[in-house]
Amino acid sequence: MKSLLGRGAGAVGSIRVRLAGALFLALLPVLILGVLQSVFAFKAEADSRRQSLELAAGRSAAIARARIEAAGVLLQTLGPGSVGLECTQRLDTVKQRLPGYANLIRFDAYGRVSCAAATTPPDATRANRRWFQRLAAGSHMVVASIPGVAYADEPAVLTAVRAEKRDGRFDGAMAAVLTLSSIQPETANRYLPGGAEVALADSEGHVFAATNRRAFGTPSMAWRDQALHGGSALWSGRDADDRPRDFSAAPLVGQEVFVILSAKAPGLASWAWLNPMLRLLAPLLAFVLALAAVLYATEQAVIRWIVYLRRVAAIYARGRFTVRPLQAERAPPEIRELAATLDDMAAGIVARDASLRDSLGEKDALMREIHHRVKNNLQIISSLLNMQQRALTDPAARTALNDTRQRITALAQIYRALYQGPDLKRVDLRPFLEELTALLLAGDMSTGGAIRTEVHADPLVIDPDRLAPLALFAVEAITNAQKHALAERGGTLTVDFFVRGEEAELAIGDDGPGAPMGPVEGVGRTLMTAFARQLRGKLLFDASPAGGLLVRLVFPTPEAPPVEPAATGT
C-alpha cells in the first residue's frame, strides 16, 4: 500500500501532469507549424527587405551609373584616335562640352602621359599602381577612387579603359577623371527607407562617394565577394557613430563600381519584427490558453473533488466514519457515484465494527469468567492443601505442602490480576508484586517473628506468558528467605524490581545469616534456575546490603504488548 501511495503521490504521475502532457502532445503540431511559419516569415521579410534595399540603392545611384557607364563608352570611343598631334586639343574639346569631367588622359603602356585635356600630376610609380596593373593584366575597365595621386582639384574618381594595339597587346589606358559632385547619389527617393544613406565603392571596396559618410563604418571585404557571386549582399553592422544599421550592396557597373545602402536597423517595435513575431505568438498564445482552459476545467470538474474525497477517506482511515461526503452532491455524476460508494463503504465498516465489538465484548466477558473460575479453583485447591497441612504432624510433609500451596497461590494471583485488570493481555507488574508478597507472607504459618517487607518496583506492563515464570521465581525466592533467614527470628524482606534499558532485574534479599557454605541443592534452587532460563535470563546469588542473601534474576526487558481497543457493546 505504501508503494502505491509513493507512486500515486509523485508529481510526475499526477492527473494534472498527465493531462498537461497529453494536451501538449495534441497541440504540439500547431505550435511547430506556428514556429515554421514564423521562420518562413522572418526569411521572407529578410528577402523582401534585401530586395527593397537593393532596388532603392539602384534607383538612388542611377545618375552615377549613367555617368560612369557613359564615361566608359566615351573612353572606348576616344581610344583609337587619342594618339597624335591633335590629341590634347581633341580631349580638351570633349572635356569642355561634357560637364562633370575634370580631365581626360591618355597613358602609354609604361604609365606615362601621352596627352591630356588638363594638367596631369606626375606619378613615377603609375605603372605599378594596382589599377594600372589590372588594366595591363587584361581588365577592360577599372574605377579607382584612390588612384595614387590627385588628378583633380576637387574630390574625383578615376575611370580607365584598356588600350590595345592592333595585335591585341597592351598599349596603355584611356582615363577620365569624374568629379564626385557629378556622380553623387540621391536621397530624395521614395523607394529609400527613412534615414537611409547611399554610397559608391570602387572595385577595391573603397567608398568614394556617399550621401553621408558617417552612416558607413569600415565593413569587411566579405560583402564584395558575396555581392559579386550572389548579385547582392545584406549584412548588419554599425556606422561611424556606433549605431546599429543594416547594409545592402550590389554591383552598379560591372565589377568596378558597387552601390552600398545604409539604413537604420529595424527595432523590436518595427513591423519587420512584429509581423513574424505575431505569427509565432498567435499559436503560442492559443496553445497556452487551451492548456490553461483544460487544466482549469480539469481542476474544477475532477481534481478538487478527488482531493475532497481523499480528505474524507483520510478521516475514515482515522476511524471517524460519521463524516459523510455531502459536498459531492454538486459534483459530476461519476464523482457522485464514487462518493456514494465511499459512503456505503463507511456504513459497512461501521456495521462490521459494531459486530466485531459485540463479539469482542462477549469474548472478553467469557475470558474474564474463565480466569475468575480458574482463580477460584486454584484457591479451592490452596484451601484444601492448607487444611491438609494443618492435619499433618511431619515437619517435612508440612513444609512440602506449604511450598506447593504458595506456588498455587502465585498462579491464582496471576489469574486474579488478569480478570480484574482493564486488559486481559496486560498486567502492571508493580501492584502485582506488592499483592503477591503480601499473600505469601500472610499465608506462611511457620514464621515465628515479625517480618517487615519493602517492595520497590519500576513500572512495567508485562504479558501473562512472561509473568508466570517471573511470579513463580519470586515465590521460590521469597519462600527460601522465609525458611532459611526469617522463620525463627523474623527480619526484613526486600523485593526490588528495576528496569535498566534493555535489561530488567528482580532482586529479593533478606537480613539473615547469608548463604550457606558449600554447594546448595534443592527443589527451590532447581526451579529458580528453570524459571531464569525460561525468561532467557541469568540467576545470581550475592550478599545483600543488610548482610543476608540477595537472589537476583537478570533478564531481557520484555516489550509491552500492543494496546487493543476496549471492547464495548451496543
C-alpha positions as CSV (number, residue, x, y, z in Angstrom):
1,M,0.0,0.0,0.0
2,K,2.9,2.4,0.8
3,S,4.4,1.7,-2.6
4,L,1.1,2.5,-4.3
5,L,1.0,5.8,-2.3
6,G,4.5,6.6,-3.2
7,R,3.8,6.1,-6.9
8,G,0.5,7.9,-6.8
9,A,1.8,10.8,-4.8
10,G,4.6,11.6,-7.2
11,A,4.3,14.8,-9.1
12,V,5.1,13.1,-12.4
13,G,2.2,10.7,-12.2
14,S,-0.4,13.2,-11.1
15,I,-3.6,13.7,-13.2
16,R,-2.6,17.4,-13.8
17,V,0.8,16.4,-15.3
18,R,-0.7,13.6,-17.4
19,L,-3.4,15.8,-18.8
20,A,-1.0,18.6,-19.5
21,G,1.4,16.2,-21.2
22,A,-1.4,14.8,-23.4
23,L,-2.7,18.2,-24.3
24,F,0.9,19.3,-25.0
25,L,1.3,16.4,-27.5
26,A,-2.0,17.2,-29.1
27,L,-1.2,20.9,-29.6
28,L,2.5,20.4,-30.4
29,P,1.9,20.2,-34.2
30,V,0.1,23.5,-34.1
31,L,2.9,25.0,-32.2
32,I,5.5,23.6,-34.6
33,L,3.5,24.9,-37.5
34,G,3.5,28.4,-36.0
35,V,7.3,28.2,-35.4
36,L,7.8,27.2,-39.0
37,Q,5.6,29.9,-40.3
38,S,7.5,32.4,-38.2
39,V,10.8,31.2,-39.6
40,F,9.5,31.4,-43.1
41,A,8.1,34.9,-42.3
42,F,11.4,36.0,-41.0
43,K,13.1,34.7,-44.1
44,A,10.5,36.3,-46.4
45,E,10.8,39.5,-44.5
46,A,14.6,39.5,-44.9
47,D,14.3,38.7,-48.6
48,S,11.8,41.5,-49.1
49,R,13.9,43.9,-47.2
50,R,17.0,43.0,-49.2
51,Q,15.2,43.4,-52.5
52,S,13.8,46.7,-51.3
53,L,17.2,48.0,-50.2
54,E,18.8,46.8,-53.5
55,L,16.1,48.5,-55.6
56,A,16.3,51.7,-53.5
57,A,20.1,51.7,-53.8
58,G,20.0,51.1,-57.5
59,R,17.5,53.9,-58.1
60,S,19.4,56.3,-55.9
61,A,22.7,55.7,-57.8
62,A,21.1,55.8,-61.3
63,I,22.8,59.1,-62.2
64,A,26.2,57.8,-61.0
65,R,25.7,54.6,-63.0
66,A,24.8,56.5,-66.1
67,R,27.7,58.9,-65.7
68,I,30.3,56.1,-65.2
69,E,28.9,53.9,-68.0
70,A,28.9,57.0,-70.3
71,A,32.5,57.6,-69.3
72,G,33.4,54.1,-70.3
73,V,31.7,54.4,-73.7
74,L,33.4,57.8,-74.2
75,L,36.8,56.4,-73.4
76,Q,36.3,53.5,-75.7
77,T,35.2,55.9,-78.5
78,L,38.2,58.2,-77.9
79,G,40.7,55.4,-77.6
80,P,41.6,54.7,-81.2
81,G,42.1,58.4,-82.2
82,S,43.6,59.7,-79.0
83,V,47.2,59.5,-80.1
84,G,48.6,62.1,-82.4
85,L,49.3,65.8,-82.7
86,E,45.7,66.8,-82.1
87,C,45.3,64.5,-79.1
88,T,45.4,67.3,-76.4
89,Q,43.1,69.7,-78.3
90,R,40.6,66.9,-79.0
91,L,40.5,65.8,-75.4
92,D,40.1,69.3,-74.2
93,T,37.2,69.9,-76.6
94,V,35.4,66.9,-75.3
95,K,36.1,67.9,-71.7
96,Q,34.6,71.4,-72.3
97,R,31.5,70.0,-73.9
98,L,30.7,67.4,-71.3
99,P,30.2,68.6,-67.7
100,G,31.5,66.5,-64.8
101,Y,34.8,65.6,-66.3
102,A,37.9,67.1,-64.6
103,N,40.3,65.7,-67.1
104,L,40.7,63.2,-69.9
105,I,44.1,61.5,-70.1
106,R,45.9,59.1,-72.5
107,F,48.6,56.9,-70.9
108,D,51.0,54.8,-72.8
109,A,52.0,51.2,-71.8
110,Y,54.5,52.5,-69.3
111,G,52.1,54.8,-67.4
112,R,53.5,57.9,-69.0
113,V,51.1,60.7,-70.1
114,S,50.8,60.8,-73.8
115,C,48.3,63.6,-73.9
116,A,45.7,65.1,-71.6
117,A,42.9,67.7,-71.6
118,A,44.3,69.4,-68.5
119,T,47.4,69.4,-66.4
120,T,48.2,65.9,-65.1
121,P,50.2,65.5,-61.9
122,P,53.4,63.4,-62.3
123,D,53.5,59.9,-60.9
124,A,56.7,58.0,-61.2
125,T,55.1,54.7,-60.0
126,R,51.9,54.9,-62.1
127,A,52.8,51.8,-64.0
128,N,52.9,49.9,-60.7
129,R,49.6,51.2,-59.4
130,R,47.0,48.5,-58.8
131,W,44.5,50.0,-61.2
132,F,47.1,50.2,-63.9
133,Q,48.3,46.7,-63.3
134,R,44.8,45.4,-63.6
135,L,44.4,47.0,-67.0
136,A,47.8,45.6,-68.1
137,A,46.6,42.1,-66.9
138,G,43.6,42.2,-69.1
139,S,40.8,44.1,-67.3
140,H,38.6,46.0,-69.7
141,M,37.6,48.8,-67.3
142,V,38.8,50.0,-63.9
143,V,37.3,52.5,-61.5
144,A,39.7,53.7,-58.8
145,S,38.8,56.1,-56.0
146,I,42.4,56.2,-54.8
147,P,44.5,56.2,-58.0
148,G,47.7,57.2,-56.2
149,V,47.8,61.0,-56.9
150,A,45.2,63.8,-57.0
151,Y,44.1,64.1,-60.7
152,A,41.7,67.0,-59.9
153,D,41.4,70.0,-57.6
154,E,38.2,68.6,-56.1
155,P,37.2,65.1,-55.0
156,A,37.2,62.8,-58.0
157,V,37.3,59.2,-59.2
158,L,39.4,57.8,-62.0
159,T,37.7,55.7,-64.7
160,A,40.1,54.0,-67.1
161,V,39.7,51.6,-70.0
162,R,42.4,49.4,-71.6
163,A,44.0,50.5,-74.8
164,E,45.4,47.8,-77.2
165,K,47.4,47.7,-80.3
166,R,46.2,46.1,-83.5
167,D,47.7,42.7,-82.4
168,G,45.9,42.9,-79.0
169,R,49.0,43.8,-76.9
170,F,48.6,46.3,-74.1
171,D,49.1,49.9,-75.3
172,G,48.3,51.9,-72.2
173,A,45.0,53.3,-71.0
174,M,42.4,56.0,-71.7
175,A,41.3,57.6,-68.4
176,A,38.6,60.0,-67.4
177,V,38.6,61.9,-64.1
178,L,35.0,62.3,-62.9
179,T,34.2,64.8,-60.1
180,L,32.3,63.3,-57.2
181,S,29.7,66.1,-57.4
182,S,28.6,64.8,-60.8
183,I,28.0,61.2,-59.6
184,Q,26.7,61.9,-56.0
185,P,23.8,59.6,-55.2
186,E,20.4,61.0,-54.4
187,T,18.5,60.6,-51.1
188,A,15.3,62.2,-52.3
189,N,13.9,58.9,-53.5
190,R,10.5,57.5,-52.4
191,Y,11.9,54.0,-52.5
192,L,14.5,54.7,-49.9
193,P,13.7,53.8,-46.2
194,G,13.6,56.6,-43.8
195,G,17.0,57.8,-42.7
196,A,18.8,55.8,-45.4
197,E,22.1,56.8,-46.9
198,V,23.8,55.7,-50.2
199,A,27.4,55.3,-51.1
200,L,29.5,54.2,-54.1
201,A,32.6,52.0,-53.7
202,D,35.2,51.1,-56.2
203,S,36.5,47.6,-57.1
204,E,38.8,47.7,-54.1
205,G,35.9,48.4,-51.8
206,H,36.8,52.0,-51.0
207,V,33.9,54.3,-50.6
208,F,34.4,57.3,-52.9
209,A,31.0,58.9,-52.9
210,A,28.4,58.9,-50.2
211,T,25.4,61.0,-49.1
212,N,26.6,60.8,-45.5
213,R,30.0,59.2,-44.8
214,R,29.1,58.9,-41.1
215,A,26.5,56.3,-42.0
216,F,29.1,53.9,-43.2
217,G,31.7,52.3,-41.0
218,T,34.6,50.1,-42.1
219,P,32.9,46.9,-43.4
220,S,35.0,43.9,-44.2
221,M,35.6,42.9,-47.8
222,A,33.4,39.8,-47.5
223,W,30.4,41.8,-48.8
224,R,32.2,42.4,-52.1
225,D,32.7,38.7,-52.8
226,Q,29.1,38.0,-51.8
227,A,27.8,40.7,-54.0
228,L,29.8,39.5,-57.0
229,H,28.8,35.9,-56.6
230,G,25.2,36.3,-55.4
231,G,24.3,39.6,-57.1
232,S,23.8,41.3,-53.8
233,A,24.8,41.3,-50.2
234,L,22.9,42.1,-47.0
235,W,24.5,42.4,-43.6
236,S,24.1,44.2,-40.2
237,G,26.8,46.3,-38.7
238,R,27.5,49.7,-37.1
239,D,28.2,53.1,-38.6
240,A,30.9,55.5,-37.7
241,D,28.9,56.7,-34.7
242,D,28.5,53.0,-33.5
243,R,24.8,52.9,-34.2
244,P,23.2,49.7,-35.5
245,R,22.4,49.8,-39.2
246,D,21.5,47.4,-42.0
247,F,23.7,47.5,-45.1
248,S,23.0,46.3,-48.7
249,A,25.5,46.2,-51.5
250,A,25.1,45.4,-55.2
251,P,27.3,45.8,-58.3
252,L,26.5,49.0,-60.1
253,V,28.8,49.0,-63.1
254,G,30.2,45.5,-63.9
255,Q,32.7,44.6,-61.2
256,E,34.1,48.1,-60.9
257,V,31.6,50.1,-59.0
258,F,29.3,49.0,-56.2
259,V,26.4,50.8,-54.6
260,I,26.0,50.5,-50.8
261,L,22.9,51.4,-48.9
262,S,22.9,52.1,-45.2
263,A,19.5,52.0,-43.4
264,K,18.5,52.2,-39.7
265,A,18.2,48.7,-38.2
266,P,14.6,47.9,-37.5
267,G,13.8,47.9,-33.8
268,L,11.7,45.4,-31.9
269,A,8.6,47.6,-32.4
270,S,9.0,47.7,-36.2
271,W,6.7,45.8,-38.5
272,A,9.7,43.7,-39.7
273,W,9.9,42.2,-36.3
274,L,6.3,42.4,-35.2
275,N,4.9,40.6,-38.3
276,P,6.9,37.3,-37.8
277,M,6.6,37.5,-34.0
278,L,2.8,37.8,-34.2
279,R,2.8,34.7,-36.3
280,L,4.7,32.9,-33.6
281,L,2.9,34.4,-30.7
282,A,-0.6,33.7,-32.0
283,P,-0.3,29.8,-32.0
284,L,1.7,30.0,-28.8
285,L,-1.0,32.1,-27.1
286,A,-3.6,29.7,-28.4
287,F,-1.6,26.8,-27.0
288,V,-1.2,28.4,-23.6
289,L,-4.9,29.4,-23.4
290,A,-6.0,25.9,-24.5
291,L,-3.7,24.3,-21.9
292,A,-4.9,26.7,-19.2
293,A,-8.6,26.1,-20.1
294,V,-8.3,22.3,-20.0
295,L,-6.3,22.4,-16.7
296,Y,-8.8,24.8,-15.2
297,A,-11.8,22.6,-16.3
298,T,-10.0,19.5,-15.0
299,E,-9.3,21.2,-11.7
300,Q,-12.9,22.2,-11.2
301,A,-14.5,19.1,-12.5
302,V,-12.2,16.3,-11.3
303,I,-9.2,17.3,-9.3
304,R,-10.9,19.3,-6.5
305,W,-13.4,16.5,-6.0
306,I,-10.8,13.9,-5.8
307,V,-8.9,15.9,-3.2
308,Y,-12.2,16.3,-1.3
309,L,-12.9,12.6,-1.4
310,R,-9.3,11.9,-0.4
311,R,-9.7,14.1,2.7
312,V,-12.9,12.1,3.5
313,A,-11.1,8.8,3.1
314,A,-8.3,10.1,5.4
315,I,-10.9,10.8,8.0
316,Y,-12.2,7.3,7.6
317,A,-8.7,6.0,8.0
318,R,-8.6,7.6,11.4
319,G,-11.7,5.8,12.4
320,R,-14.3,8.6,12.1
321,F,-16.9,7.0,10.0
322,T,-19.7,9.5,10.9
323,V,-18.5,12.0,8.3
324,R,-20.5,11.9,5.0
325,P,-19.3,13.3,1.6
326,L,-22.3,15.6,1.3
327,Q,-20.5,18.3,-0.7
328,A,-20.1,15.7,-3.6
329,E,-23.8,16.2,-4.4
330,R,-22.7,19.2,-6.6
331,A,-20.0,17.1,-8.3
332,P,-20.3,15.4,-11.8
333,P,-22.2,12.1,-11.9
334,E,-19.1,10.0,-11.9
335,I,-17.8,11.7,-8.8
336,R,-21.2,11.4,-7.1
337,E,-21.2,7.7,-7.8
338,L,-17.7,7.4,-6.3
339,A,-18.8,9.4,-3.2
340,A,-21.9,7.2,-2.8
341,T,-19.7,4.1,-3.0
342,L,-17.3,5.6,-0.4
343,D,-20.3,6.4,1.9
344,D,-21.6,2.9,1.5
345,M,-18.2,1.5,2.4
346,A,-18.1,3.6,5.5
347,A,-21.5,2.4,6.6
348,G,-20.5,-1.2,6.0
349,I,-17.3,-0.6,8.1
350,V,-19.4,0.9,10.9
351,A,-21.7,-2.1,10.9
352,R,-18.9,-4.5,10.8
353,D,-17.0,-2.7,13.6
354,A,-20.2,-2.8,15.7
355,S,-20.5,-6.6,15.2
356,L,-16.8,-7.1,15.9
357,R,-17.1,-5.0,19.1
358,D,-20.0,-7.1,20.2
359,S,-18.1,-10.3,19.5
360,L,-15.0,-8.9,21.3
361,G,-17.1,-7.9,24.3
362,E,-18.6,-11.4,24.5
363,K,-15.1,-12.9,24.2
364,D,-13.7,-10.6,26.8
365,A,-16.5,-11.4,29.2
366,L,-16.0,-15.2,28.6
367,M,-12.3,-14.9,29.2
368,R,-12.7,-13.0,32.4
369,E,-15.2,-15.5,33.6
370,I,-12.8,-18.3,32.7
371,H,-9.9,-16.6,34.5
372,H,-12.2,-16.0,37.5
373,R,-13.2,-19.6,37.7
374,V,-9.6,-20.8,37.3
375,K,-8.6,-18.5,40.1
376,N,-11.4,-19.8,42.3
377,N,-10.5,-23.4,41.5
378,L,-6.9,-22.7,42.4
379,Q,-8.0,-21.0,45.7
380,I,-10.0,-24.1,46.5
381,I,-7.0,-26.3,45.9
382,S,-4.9,-24.0,48.0
383,S,-7.5,-24.2,50.8
384,L,-7.6,-28.0,50.6
385,L,-3.8,-28.1,50.8
386,N,-3.9,-25.7,53.8
387,M,-6.4,-28.0,55.6
388,Q,-4.2,-31.0,54.8
389,Q,-1.1,-29.2,56.0
390,R,-2.7,-28.4,59.3
391,A,-3.7,-32.1,59.8
392,L,-0.1,-33.3,59.2
393,T,2.4,-33.7,62.1
394,D,5.5,-34.4,60.0
395,P,7.5,-31.2,59.6
396,A,8.9,-32.2,56.2
397,A,5.5,-33.0,54.8
398,R,4.0,-29.8,56.2
399,T,6.9,-27.8,54.5
400,A,6.3,-29.6,51.2
401,L,2.6,-28.9,51.2
402,N,3.2,-25.2,52.2
403,D,5.6,-24.8,49.3
404,T,3.1,-26.3,46.9
405,R,0.3,-24.1,48.3
406,Q,2.5,-21.0,47.9
407,R,3.1,-21.8,44.2
408,I,-0.6,-22.3,43.6
409,T,-1.3,-19.0,45.3
410,A,1.0,-17.3,42.9
411,L,-0.8,-18.8,39.9
412,A,-4.2,-17.8,41.4
413,Q,-2.9,-14.3,41.8
414,I,-1.9,-14.2,38.1
415,Y,-5.4,-15.1,37.0
416,R,-6.9,-12.6,39.5
417,A,-4.8,-9.8,38.1
418,L,-5.9,-10.7,34.6
419,Y,-9.6,-10.7,35.1
420,Q,-9.6,-7.7,37.4
421,G,-7.4,-5.6,35.1
422,P,-8.7,-3.5,32.2
423,D,-6.8,-5.7,29.7
424,L,-6.7,-9.5,29.6
425,K,-3.2,-9.4,28.0
426,R,-1.5,-6.8,30.1
427,V,-0.6,-6.8,33.8
428,D,1.0,-4.0,35.7
429,L,4.0,-5.6,37.5
430,R,4.3,-3.1,40.4
431,P,0.9,-3.8,42.2
432,F,1.2,-7.5,41.3
433,L,4.5,-7.9,43.2
434,E,3.1,-5.9,46.2
435,E,0.0,-8.1,46.4
436,L,1.9,-11.4,45.8
437,T,4.4,-10.6,48.5
438,A,1.7,-9.8,51.0
439,L,-0.2,-13.0,50.2
440,L,2.9,-15.2,50.5
441,L,3.8,-13.7,53.9
442,A,0.2,-13.8,55.2
443,G,-0.2,-17.5,54.3
444,D,3.0,-18.7,55.9
445,M,2.3,-20.4,59.2
446,S,5.9,-21.3,60.0
447,T,7.2,-17.8,60.8
448,G,8.0,-17.1,64.4
449,G,9.0,-13.5,64.4
450,A,7.6,-10.4,62.7
451,I,8.6,-9.8,59.1
452,R,8.8,-6.3,57.6
453,T,8.6,-6.1,53.8
454,E,9.9,-3.4,51.5
455,V,8.7,-3.6,47.9
456,H,10.2,-1.2,45.3
457,A,9.3,-1.8,41.6
458,D,9.8,0.3,38.5
459,P,6.6,0.5,36.3
460,L,6.4,-2.2,33.7
461,V,3.5,-3.7,31.8
462,I,4.0,-7.4,31.1
463,D,2.2,-10.2,29.3
464,P,0.9,-13.3,31.1
465,D,3.4,-15.6,29.3
466,R,6.4,-13.8,31.0
467,L,4.5,-13.0,34.2
468,A,4.0,-16.7,35.1
469,P,7.8,-17.7,35.4
470,L,8.6,-14.3,37.0
471,A,5.9,-14.8,39.6
472,L,6.9,-18.4,40.3
473,F,10.6,-17.3,40.6
474,A,9.5,-14.7,43.2
475,V,7.6,-17.4,45.1
476,E,10.7,-19.6,45.3
477,A,13.0,-16.7,46.3
478,I,10.6,-15.4,49.0
479,T,9.9,-18.9,50.3
480,N,13.6,-19.6,50.5
481,A,14.1,-16.4,52.5
482,Q,11.3,-17.3,54.9
483,K,12.7,-20.8,55.5
484,H,16.3,-20.1,56.0
485,A,16.5,-16.4,57.2
486,L,13.3,-15.2,58.6
487,A,11.5,-18.4,60.0
488,E,12.7,-18.1,63.6
489,R,13.7,-14.5,64.3
490,G,11.8,-12.5,61.7
491,G,13.5,-9.6,60.0
492,T,13.3,-7.6,56.8
493,L,12.4,-8.9,53.3
494,T,13.2,-6.6,50.3
495,V,11.7,-7.1,46.9
496,D,13.1,-4.8,44.2
497,F,12.4,-4.7,40.5
498,F,14.5,-2.4,38.2
499,V,14.2,-1.7,34.5
500,R,17.6,-0.6,33.1
501,G,17.0,-0.1,29.4
502,E,17.2,-3.4,27.6
503,E,17.7,-5.4,30.9
504,A,15.4,-5.8,33.9
505,E,16.3,-7.2,37.3
506,L,14.2,-8.8,40.1
507,A,16.2,-8.8,43.4
508,I,14.9,-10.4,46.6
509,G,17.0,-10.1,49.7
510,D,16.9,-10.6,53.5
511,D,18.9,-9.6,56.5
512,G,19.6,-13.2,57.7
513,P,22.8,-15.1,58.2
514,G,23.6,-15.2,54.5
515,A,24.2,-18.0,52.0
516,P,25.3,-21.3,53.5
517,M,28.9,-22.5,52.8
518,G,29.4,-25.1,50.0
519,P,27.2,-26.1,47.2
520,V,23.4,-25.9,47.8
521,E,21.0,-28.2,46.1
522,G,17.2,-28.3,46.4
523,V,13.9,-28.1,44.6
524,G,13.7,-24.3,45.1
525,R,17.2,-23.8,43.5
526,T,16.3,-26.0,40.6
527,L,13.0,-24.3,40.0
528,M,14.6,-20.8,40.1
529,T,17.2,-21.9,37.6
530,A,14.5,-23.3,35.3
531,F,12.4,-20.1,35.5
532,A,15.5,-18.0,34.8
533,R,16.2,-20.0,31.6
534,Q,12.5,-19.7,30.6
535,L,13.0,-15.9,30.7
536,R,16.3,-16.1,28.9
537,G,18.0,-14.6,31.9
538,K,20.6,-15.5,34.5
539,L,20.4,-16.3,38.2
540,L,22.8,-14.6,40.6
541,F,23.4,-15.0,44.4
542,D,25.1,-12.1,46.2
543,A,25.3,-10.7,49.7
544,S,22.6,-8.2,50.4
545,P,23.4,-4.8,51.9
546,A,21.8,-5.9,55.2
547,G,24.2,-8.9,55.4
548,G,21.9,-11.6,54.3
549,L,21.4,-13.3,50.9
550,L,20.4,-11.4,47.7
551,V,18.8,-13.5,44.9
552,R,18.9,-11.7,41.6
553,L,17.2,-12.5,38.3
554,V,18.6,-10.5,35.3
555,F,16.7,-11.0,32.1
556,P,15.9,-9.0,28.8
557,T,13.2,-6.3,29.4
558,P,10.0,-7.7,27.9
559,E,8.3,-5.4,25.4
560,A,4.8,-4.3,26.3
561,P,2.1,-6.0,24.3
562,P,0.2,-3.7,21.9
563,V,-2.8,-1.9,23.3
564,E,-6.1,-3.2,22.0
565,P,-9.2,-1.1,22.0
566,A,-11.6,-1.7,24.8
567,A,-14.5,-3.9,23.8
568,T,-17.8,-2.0,24.1
569,G,-21.2,-3.4,23.4
570,T,-24.1,-1.7,21.7
